[in-house]
């Protein structure tokens, strides 16, 4: 298992789900000026009772209320001041001209391009807010609490409770490669991607030795996974995490075919190791302005995974959490590349939904 290295002293806060308690840690914000003469703005998930900290994570710069931003009457909307040190983009910057830097020819309207930046470019434009809010704010706002997996993962949970070693294998696409997590791009706070966050936290919480191996490859679909799952077989894992859907949706693969591919992957592993348990991750959604965006397929895949759900097979429903977040925030608040990858906060959401299964 890779060791987490960080330049910050709040690593434990990476494991605090925003839907629990009364404090949200490090929620990411991307400021947009929608029209000339208006201040750039962004939105928190919940009305803030007290803003504890606002920080630019890449530089560590602490930002000041009144100097850099003000909070609107709704206690959710934040506006930049005239002399703010927080970066922002004009709305039209999100749809650059064809020959402009970071221009990606994939807008949903078939005319415009989208702002697309790999590496840590979006990370550098985003800030993180830590604030207090009312209890059960997620439920009150209409969010659904992610499910636990006690009945679905009995062997895994028993091993953890007994402090036994646990081997976890992950297979998925570029999201599961860790794309755009700060630890993968080499910038502060060097946060690991969701797979490593899960392995690290389980080891710390249960005192078990966790061996984590990642077989994910960017750009792949569940079809590729059927053949690639063979690489996991000789590992004889205790737990296999399978995370596809983003690229499948781009190809408009029917939900029935997607489910069939996931079932085949499960069968291949179980034929060799009948005791293996599985976590099936329902994907985040892409940029709603992207021409390959398909809400129908994201939700369809989630529903198809729940039909596979049962003893030894749990579903980590990132889809529902992600889409609910987008009712309160823009996609640019939580993306790492502007198209189809999460940022640090997004990777934490992935980890939180998966870790909820172990409660």
C-alpha positions, 0 to 999 in steps of 0.5 A: 500500500502506498504511504500518504505524504502531505504538506498539510496537518489536517489529513484526518479531515480528508475522511470526514464525510460532508453529510455527517456532523455539522462541519464540512471540511475543504469543500471546493469552489470555482468562481465564475463571473456570469455577466459584466458588472457582476462579481464572480460567485460560487456556492457552498453545499449548505448555508454556513453558520460560521466560515472557519477557513478559506484556502487556496490549496495549491499555494496554502494562501489563507483568504480573508472574508471582507478582503477576498470575498463576502457571503450573501444573505442566503449564507451559501453564495460567496462573491469576490471583492474587487481586489480579491486574491481568488482567481475566477473565470468569466462564463464565456471563458468556459466555452473558448474559441476553437484555437484557444488554449485548453479548447476541447471540441466537445460542447453539447450544443455542437458549436462551442468548445469546452474549457479542458485542463488536465494536471493541476490547472483546475486545482490552481483555480479552485479554493477550499472552504471549511465551515459549520452548518446545521445538523442533518443539512444534507438530508434536509436539502434533499440528499440521500444518505449513502448506504452501509454494506454490513449485509453485503460484505460480511467476510471483509468486515469480519477480517477487518474486525479481527485485524486480519490482513486484507488484499484489495484490488481495483479495476476501473478507468481514468478516475480510478487511476487517480487522475487530477487528485493533487497527489497524482499531479504533484501539487499541494496538498498531495492528497491521494486518489480515492482508492488509496484514501480507502485503503489508508483509512481502513488500515488506520481504523481497523489496525489491519494490514491493507495490501492495495493493488490498482489495475485501472487504465484510463479511457477504458470501459466495462468491455475492456474490464471483462478481459482485464479482470484476468490480471486480478485472478492470480492476486486472489484478493479478499475484496475487488472494487470495480469502477466503470461507467464514465466511458461506457456512458460516452459510448451510450452502452445500454445498461443491460450490456453494462450490467452483463459486463460487470457480472462477467467480471464477477464470475471470472474472479469468483470461479477462481476465488469463490470467497471474494467480495465486491464493491461496484462503484456507480460513476460520477457524472460528466460535465452537463455541457459535454456532448458525451454527457448522458444522465440517462446512462449514469442513472441507468448504470447505477440502477443496473448495479443495484440489481446485481447487489446482494451478499458479497456484492455492495454498491457504492452509489457515487452517482446519486451523491454527485448529482445531488451536489450539482443541484447546489454547486456547478460542475466546475466546483468539483471537477479536476479537468472540466470534463469527466474527472473529479478534483480532490473534493470529488475523490474524497466523495468517492472515498466517503461513499465507499467507506460508508459501506464499512460502517 
